[in-house]
């Protein structure tokens, strides 16, 4: 059996491969991802009834490990010298400013071969090298890693064999990571380590005499032997020395049990306090991340910006991504957002969006009202509203494609520019849901108008291949800046098993950021999307994605 493979990214994404089967991880942070990965392999180890060897990759380094059936993780020293190869994938996310993190910048190590970013502020696409456990703890989003104790100095007469220093450093680092992975039991382990050198002493000799119960117990009449028998006949004889000794021992054992219970209760209270402190820290970090993401999404746009959602392969989640980004931006920005289904045939956005009294489409707008917008008097938002579909509490509008694919063919490149000019008068953020053919004229017009490219990709190999092919085409046509600044949404699936880690590894060097989108049954069902019914993790992922898009739009504004 080959080693189990663990890949952990600093944002909580990753994967676990056991017996050739890969499971994607999408946790709230690196610490939780390590716990999930360790638990997954420990479960398999329990099924086999023996520890499993594993290789963990994180922050550009690897560690050979042995994971027991109870989840205990130990390094494999014999493999330590080989533990130094690059990590496979990192999915950058929106950086959250943290003044406290600056205190430990000296403890981070940049990825080999990459220069440190200027300005002292880590860039989302450059820094993935924070020391496991340390930066997480300072951001108050992960449990605190407990440092491994320094090894005792070897005796002069028998020097211990030395492992090469780089490997020692990496094994030491991963021990800190593993302390973080097992954070839920670390207080107990720490307490045991503090007392490992000696067994708890027996009850102090004076403890029984000092106990207020002893005076009463010692004065009770005898119950054993001849004296006990006589007392049963009505006498009040004192106990013999042997019975007093037995009573003393019984009370001593009772005191010892009470002390053990007291210590256990105290230990439990300490662990609960630590867990509560960590929970509160995670909640504070999540609140700060939410505030930072909302702030960038709410950034005013001085001119209309266009976000192009594209992938030449169908079924990659373009329409659901367009709707969810529109709902996220609309709710946080308070409106000023429209999603336009610019499919070359009959698009699906009008079907997935909330139903509206009107079924008018972009073709109706062109045929019935385009001339109204050629005059100042006719350029009214109320006129445009007759052809768009308001999305209620989501605070954005949808301009649907025509349900007749033959009519939709009327929207060529010139028609695209005419509609785009009208929408730009009333909305500052236009989301464009494209079709699957980048050769048609209105797709090329959309590319020319795009300020930010978003590429949804499924976990299947065909989706990743289609994304790479489209990127190559854009590069050849002088649109490499869109590829370089692209936001990739890596969609999880309950039905298609793929190599998400492999896809991300191929794309991460070409785009600005990759954001995992968890599987959600509401989106997978293919019907009308109720944004409030989505899982909290799904809404959080789309908020992170919308914030990343807003960062990109801010960059285009500056440059």
C-alpha positions in Angstrom: 0.0 0.0 0.0 1.3 3.4 -0.9 1.4 6.3 1.6 -1.8 8.2 2.2 -1.4 11.7 0.8 -2.4 14.9 2.6 -2.4 18.3 1.0 -3.3 21.4 3.1 -3.5 25.0 2.0 -3.4 28.0 4.3 -7.0 28.9 3.6 -8.4 25.6 4.8 -8.7 23.8 1.4 -6.9 20.6 0.6 -7.3 16.9 -0.1 -6.8 13.5 1.3 -5.9 10.5 -0.9 -6.2 7.0 0.7 -5.9 3.8 -1.4 -6.2 5.9 -4.5 -9.4 7.6 -3.5 -9.2 11.4 -3.2 -11.5 13.4 -0.9 -11.6 17.2 -1.2 -11.3 19.3 2.0 -12.9 22.7 2.3 -12.6 23.7 6.0 -12.7 27.2 7.6 -9.0 27.2 8.2 -5.8 25.3 8.0 -6.1 23.9 11.5 -9.6 22.5 10.8 -8.4 21.1 7.5 -5.6 19.2 9.3 -8.0 17.8 11.8 -10.4 16.6 9.1 -7.5 15.0 7.1 -6.1 13.3 10.2 -9.5 12.0 11.2 -10.2 10.7 7.7 -6.9 8.6 7.6 -7.4 7.5 11.3 -10.8 6.1 10.3 -9.2 4.0 7.6 -6.4 3.0 10.0 -9.1 1.8 12.4 -10.7 -0.2 9.7 -7.4 -1.9 8.9 -6.5 -2.3 12.6 -3.0 -0.8 12.2 -1.4 2.7 11.8 -1.1 4.1 8.3 1.9 5.8 6.7 1.1 9.2 5.3 2.8 12.1 3.5 1.6 15.6 4.4 2.2 18.6 2.1 1.8 22.1 3.4 3.4 25.5 2.7 5.8 24.1 0.1 7.2 21.3 2.3 6.3 17.6 3.0 6.4 15.4 6.1 6.5 11.6 6.4 4.1 10.6 9.1 2.5 7.6 10.8 -1.2 8.0 11.8 -2.6 5.7 14.4 -6.1 4.3 14.7 -6.9 6.9 17.5 -5.7 9.8 15.4 -2.3 10.1 17.1 0.3 11.4 14.6 4.1 10.8 14.8 6.9 11.6 12.3 8.8 8.8 10.6 12.5 9.7 11.4 13.8 7.3 8.8 12.1 9.3 6.1 13.0 12.7 7.5 15.9 13.5 5.2 13.6 13.2 2.2 10.9 15.6 3.5 11.5 18.6 1.3 9.6 18.9 -2.0 7.3 21.7 -3.2 3.6 21.6 -2.3 1.1 20.9 -5.0 -1.5 23.6 -4.7 -2.6 26.7 -2.8 -5.9 28.5 -3.2 -5.3 32.1 -2.4 -8.1 34.0 -0.7 -8.8 37.6 0.2 -6.2 38.8 2.7 -7.6 40.1 5.9 -5.4 42.8 7.6 -4.2 41.8 11.0 -1.9 44.1 12.9 -1.0 41.3 15.4 0.3 39.2 12.5 3.0 41.8 11.8 4.6 40.9 15.2 5.6 37.5 13.9 6.6 38.3 10.3 10.1 37.2 11.2 8.8 33.7 11.8 7.4 33.2 8.3 9.4 31.6 5.4 8.8 32.6 1.8 8.3 29.9 -0.8 11.6 28.9 -2.3 12.4 30.8 -5.5 9.8 33.6 -4.9 10.9 37.1 -3.8 9.3 38.7 -0.8 6.5 41.1 -1.8 7.3 44.8 -1.4 5.7 47.1 1.1 5.8 44.5 4.0 2.2 43.4 3.3 1.8 39.8 2.1 0.1 39.5 -1.4 -2.7 37.0 -1.9 -0.9 35.4 -4.8 2.7 35.4 -3.5 2.8 34.4 0.2 1.8 30.9 1.2 4.7 30.3 3.5 3.5 31.1 7.0 4.8 28.8 9.7 2.1 26.2 10.6 0.1 27.1 13.7 2.0 30.4 14.4 0.3 32.8 12.0 -3.0 31.0 12.4 -2.9 31.6 16.1 -2.0 35.3 15.7 -5.0 35.7 13.3 -7.1 34.1 16.1 -8.6 31.7 13.6 -6.9 28.5 14.6 -6.1 26.7 17.9 -2.7 27.6 19.3 0.1 25.2 18.4 2.2 24.0 21.4 5.9 24.1 20.6 7.8 20.8 20.8 10.1 20.6 23.7 13.8 20.9 22.9 15.6 17.5 23.0 17.8 16.9 26.0 21.5 17.3 25.3 23.2 13.9 24.5 25.6 12.4 27.0 29.2 12.8 26.0 29.8 9.0 26.3 27.0 8.1 23.9 26.3 10.9 21.4 22.9 10.6 19.6 22.9 10.2 15.8 22.3 13.5 14.1 19.6 14.0 11.5 20.6 16.6 8.9 19.5 20.0 10.1 17.0 20.9 7.3 15.1 17.7 7.9 15.2 18.3 11.7 13.7 21.7 11.1 10.9 20.3 8.9 10.1 17.5 11.3 10.1 20.0 14.2 7.8 22.3 12.2 5.3 19.5 11.5 5.2 18.6 15.1 4.0 22.1 15.8 1.4 21.5 13.1 0.3 18.3 14.6 0.0 20.0 18.0 -2.5 22.2 16.2 -4.3 19.3 14.6 -4.9 17.7 17.9 -5.8 20.9 19.6 -8.9 19.4 21.2 -6.8 17.1 23.3 -3.6 19.1 23.7 -4.4 20.4 27.2 -4.7 16.9 28.4 -1.5 15.8 26.7 0.3 18.8 28.0 -0.8 18.0 31.5 0.3 14.4 31.1 3.7 15.5 29.8 4.2 17.7 32.9 3.6 14.7 35.2 5.2 12.1 33.0 8.4 12.0 35.1 6.7 10.7 38.3 3.5 8.9 39.3 1.0 11.0 41.4 2.0 10.6 45.1 -0.4 8.8 47.4 -2.6 10.6 49.7 -0.4 12.5 52.3 -0.1 10.6 55.6 -1.8 13.5 57.5 -4.7 13.7 55.0 -6.9 11.2 56.9 -6.3 12.8 60.3 -7.0 16.2 58.9 -10.2 15.1 57.4 -13.2 16.1 59.6 -14.9 12.8 58.9 -12.1 10.7 60.5 -13.0 11.7 64.1 -16.5 10.4 63.7 -15.4 7.3 61.8 -12.8 6.4 64.4 -15.3 6.7 67.3 -17.9 4.5 65.8 -18.4 1.1 67.7 -16.7 -2.0 66.3 -18.4 -3.9 63.6 -15.8 -6.7 63.0 -14.7 -9.7 65.0 -15.7 -10.5 68.5 -16.1 -6.9 69.5 -18.5 -6.4 66.6 -20.5 -9.5 67.6 -20.7 -8.2 71.2 -21.8 -4.8 70.0 -24.5 -6.6 68.0 -25.8 -7.8 71.4 -26.1 -4.2 72.7 -22.6 -3.4 73.9 -20.6 -0.3 72.7 -17.1 -1.6 72.4 -14.5 0.4 70.5 -12.9 -1.1 67.3 -9.7 -3.1 67.5 -6.5 -1.6 66.0 -6.9 -3.8 62.9 -10.4 -2.5 62.2 -9.2 1.1 62.7 -6.5 0.5 60.2 -9.0 -0.8 57.7 -11.2 2.2 58.3 -8.3 4.5 57.9 -7.4 2.9 54.5 -11.0 3.0 53.3 -11.1 6.8 54.1 -7.7 7.3 52.5 -8.9 5.7 49.3 -12.1 7.8 49.4 -10.0 10.9 49.8 -7.8 9.8 46.8 -10.9 9.2 44.7 -12.3 12.6 45.6 -9.0 14.2 44.7 -8.9 12.4 41.4 -12.4 13.6 40.6 -11.5 17.1 41.6 -8.5 17.1 39.3 -10.6 15.7 36.5 -13.2 18.3 36.9 -10.5 21.0 37.0 -8.9 19.6 33.9 -12.3 19.5 32.1 -13.0 23.1 33.1 -9.6 24.2 31.8 -10.2 22.4 28.5 -13.6 23.9 28.2 -12.2 27.3 28.9 -9.5 26.8 26.2 -12.1 25.6 23.7 -14.3 28.5 24.5 -11.4 30.9 24.0 -10.6 29.4 20.7 -14.2 29.5 19.6 -14.4 33.1 20.5 -11.2 33.8 18.7 -12.6 32.1 15.6 -15.8 34.1 15.8 -13.8 37.3 16.1 -11.7 36.4 13.1 -14.7 35.5 11.0 -16.4 38.8 11.9 -13.3 40.7 10.9 -13.0 38.8 7.6 -16.7 39.5 7.0 -16.2 43.2 7.6 -13.1 43.4 5.4 -14.9 41.6 2.5 -18.0 43.7 2.8 -15.9 46.9 2.8 -14.1 46.0 -0.5 -17.4 44.9 -2.1 -19.0 48.3 -1.1 -16.2 50.2 -2.8 -17.8 52.9 -5.0 -17.2 52.5 -8.8 -16.6 55.7 -10.6 -17.5 54.2 -13.9 -19.4 51.1 -15.1 -17.4 47.9 -14.6 -18.0 44.6 -16.5 -17.4 41.1 -15.0 -17.3 38.4 -17.6 -18.2 34.8 -16.4 -16.9 32.5 -19.0 -15.8 28.9 -19.7 -16.1 27.3 -23.2 -17.4 24.1 -21.6 -21.0 23.9 -20.6 -22.1 22.6 -17.2 -19.3 24.4 -15.3 -21.6 26.5 -13.2 -21.5 29.8 -15.1 -25.2 30.6 -14.6 -25.3 29.7 -10.9 -22.1 31.7 -10.3 -23.5 34.7 -12.1 -26.7 34.6 -10.0 -24.9 34.1 -6.7 -22.3 36.9 -7.4 -25.1 39.2 -8.4 -27.1 38.4 -5.2 -24.0 38.8 -3.0 -23.0 42.1 -4.6 -26.6 43.4 -4.7 -27.2 42.7 -1.0 -23.9 44.2 0.1 -23.8 47.1 -2.3 -27.5 47.8 -1.9 -28.3 47.5 -5.6 -26.7 49.1 -8.7 -26.0 45.6 -10.1 -27.5 43.8 -13.2 -26.8 40.3 -14.5 -27.1 39.9 -18.3 -27.6 36.5 -20.0 -25.5 37.1 -23.1 -25.6 33.5 -24.3 -25.4 33.1 -28.1 -28.4 30.7 -28.0 -31.1 30.4 -25.3 -29.4 31.0 -21.9 -30.5 29.7 -18.6 -30.2 32.7 -16.3 -33.9 33.7 -16.6 -34.9 30.2 -15.6 -32.6 30.1 -12.6 -33.5 33.6 -11.4 -36.6 34.5 -9.4 -39.7 34.8 -11.5 -41.0 38.2 -12.4 -44.3 39.6 -13.9 -42.5 40.2 -17.2 -41.0 37.6 -19.5 -39.5 40.2 -21.8 -35.9 39.6 -22.9 -32.9 41.4 -24.3 -34.4 40.8 -27.8 -37.5 42.6 -26.8 -35.4 45.5 -25.4 -33.7 45.8 -28.8 -36.8 45.6 -30.9 -39.2 47.6 -28.8 -37.3 50.2 -26.7 -33.8 50.7 -28.1 -34.9 53.8 -30.0 -36.4 55.3 -26.8 -32.8 55.6 -25.4 -31.6 57.7 -28.3 -33.2 60.8 -26.7 -32.8 62.4 -23.3 -36.6 62.2 -22.7 -36.7 58.5 -23.5 -33.7 57.5 -21.4 -35.5 56.5 -18.3 -34.8 53.7 -15.9 -38.5 53.0 -15.7 -38.4 52.2 -19.4 -35.5 49.7 -18.9 -37.3 48.2 -15.9 -40.0 46.9 -18.2 -37.4 44.5 -19.7 -35.5 43.4 -16.7 -36.5 41.1 -13.8 -36.1 42.4 -10.3 -34.7 39.9 -7.8 -36.3 41.2 -4.7 -34.2 41.0 -1.5 -31.2 40.2 -3.6 -31.2 43.8 -4.8 -30.1 43.1 -8.4 -31.8 42.8 -11.8 -31.6 40.1 -14.5 -31.7 40.8 -18.3 -32.7 37.4 -19.7 -31.9 35.9 -23.1 -34.8 35.2 -25.4 -36.5 31.8 -25.0 -36.4 31.3 -28.8 -32.8 30.6 -29.8 -33.5 31.8 -33.3 -34.4 35.2 -31.9 -31.4 35.3 -29.7 -29.2 35.1 -32.8 -30.2 38.8 -33.4 -27.9 39.8 -30.6 -24.7 40.2 -32.6 -21.6 42.3 -31.7 -23.3 45.6 -32.7 -26.4 44.7 -30.7 -24.3 43.8 -27.7 -22.6 47.2 -27.7 -26.0 48.9 -28.0 -27.5 47.0 -25.0 -24.3 47.5 -23.1 -24.4 51.3 -23.6 -28.0 51.4 -22.3 -27.2 49.3 -19.2 -24.2 51.3 -18.4 -26.3 54.5 -18.0 -28.1 53.0 -15.0 -25.9 50.3 -13.5 -22.2 50.5 -12.3 -21.7 46.8 -12.1 -22.7 44.6 -15.1 -22.3 40.8 -14.8 -22.2 39.0 -18.2 -23.1 35.3 -18.3 -21.6 34.1 -21.6 -22.3 31.1 -23.8 -19.9 28.4 -24.9 -18.6 29.8 -28.2 -15.9 32.5 -28.0 -15.9 32.9 -31.8 -19.3 34.6 -32.1 -19.3 38.4 -32.5 -21.1 39.3 -29.3 -18.8 37.1 -27.2 -15.8 39.0 -28.7 -17.6 42.3 -27.9 -18.1 41.1 -24.3 -14.4 40.3 -24.1 -13.5 43.7 -25.3 -15.7 45.3 -22.6 -14.6 43.0 -19.7 -12.7 44.5 -16.8 -12.6 41.2 -14.8 -12.7 37.6 -15.9 -14.3 34.9 -13.7 -13.8 31.2 -14.8 -16.1 28.6 -13.1 -14.5 25.1 -13.3 -16.0 21.8 -12.2 -13.8 19.1 -10.5 -13.9 17.0 -13.7 -10.8 17.0 -15.9 -12.8 18.2 -19.0 -13.8 21.5 -17.2 -10.1 22.2 -16.3 -9.0 21.4 -19.8 -11.7 23.7 -21.3 -10.6 26.5 -19.0 -6.9 26.1 -20.0 -7.9 26.0 -23.7 -9.9 29.2 -23.3 -7.0 30.9 -21.5 -4.6 29.9 -24.3 -7.0 31.4 -26.8 -7.3 34.7 -24.9 -3.5 34.9 -24.6 -3.1 34.5 -28.3 -5.6 37.3 -28.9 -3.8 39.8 -26.7 -6.1 39.4 -23.7 -3.5 37.9 -21.3 -4.2 40.6 -18.8 -7.7 39.1 -18.3 -6.2 35.7 -17.7 -3.6 36.9 -15.3 -6.2 38.8 -13.2 -8.8 36.0 -13.4 -10.7 34.6 -10.5 -11.3 30.9 -10.8 -14.2 29.3 -9.0 -13.4 25.6 -8.4 -16.8 23.9 -7.9 -17.2 20.8 -5.9 -19.6 18.1 -7.1 -21.5 15.2 -5.4 -21.6 13.2 -8.7 -18.4 13.9 -10.5 -15.2 12.8 -8.9 -12.2 14.7 -10.1 -8.8 15.9 -9.2 -9.5 19.4 -7.8 -6.0 19.7 -6.4 -4.5 18.8 -9.8 -6.7 21.3 -11.6 -5.8 24.0 -9.2 -2.1 23.2 -9.4 -2.3 23.7 -13.2 -4.2 27.0 -13.1 -2.7 28.7 -10.0 0.3 30.0 -11.8 -1.8 31.6 -14.5 -4.6 33.4 -12.6 -4.8 35.8 -9.7 -6.8 33.6 -7.3 -8.6 30.3 -7.0 -11.6 30.0 -4.6 -13.2 26.6 -3.8 -17.0 26.6 -4.0 -18.6 23.8 -1.9 -21.2 21.5 -3.2 -24.7 22.8 -2.5 -27.9 20.8 -3.3 -29.9 23.9 -4.1 -27.5 24.9 -6.9 -27.1 21.2 -8.0 -30.9 20.8 -8.4 -30.9 23.2 -11.4 -34.1 25.0 -10.5 -34.8 28.5 -9.3 -32.1 29.7 -6.9 -33.2 30.7 -3.4 -30.1 32.5 -2.1 -31.3 32.4 1.5 -31.7 28.6 1.3 -28.0 28.1 0.3 -25.7 26.6 2.9 -23.8 29.2 5.0 -20.5 27.8 3.6 -21.8 28.4 0.1 -22.8 32.0 0.7 -19.5 32.6 2.5 -17.6 31.2 -0.5 -19.5 33.5 -2.9 -18.9 36.5 -0.6 -15.1 35.7 -0.7 -15.4 35.3 -4.5 -17.2 38.7 -4.8 -14.6 40.4 -2.7 -11.9 38.9 -4.9 -13.7 40.3 -7.9 -14.0 43.7 -6.2 -10.2 43.6 -5.6 -9.7 43.0 -9.3 -12.0 45.9 -10.3 -10.1 48.2 -7.9 -6.8 47.2 -9.6 -8.3 48.0 -13.1 -9.3 51.4 -11.7 -5.8 52.1 -10.4 -4.1 51.0 -13.6 
